Amino acid sequence: MWNIILCAGNVKRTILVTAKESLVDQRRTYAVVLEPEDEGGFTVRVPAFPEIVTYGKDEREALSMAEDAIRLVIEDSTARGEPIPNGDSSRIREVTVTLAA
């Protein structure tokens, strides 16, 4: 059983993932990147799980979709005996670049 915390800016959400093979409770934190879309909503990426790309019409739905995707990837990886990435230590920052005129 994993207790996973999703972080997106100042928003944190905890989800619970269970797997029959798990013998010890574990807590892991994964960063998610919310990319605003021109037509509205957010594309969501999870750096620890490059295979995850999802979408939500607003921030709440985007985080919910990320929860579901992380849960499914962990359950699938566990069922196939693959390792699960540890909590994510990624730090997402903004960089401003000034371009010459």
Secondary structure, 3 states (H helix, E strand, C coil): CEEEEEEECCEEEEEEECCCCCCCCEEEEEECEEEECCCCCEEEEECCEEEEEEEECCHHHHHHHHHHHHHHHHHHHHHCCCCCCCCCCCCCCCCCCCCCC
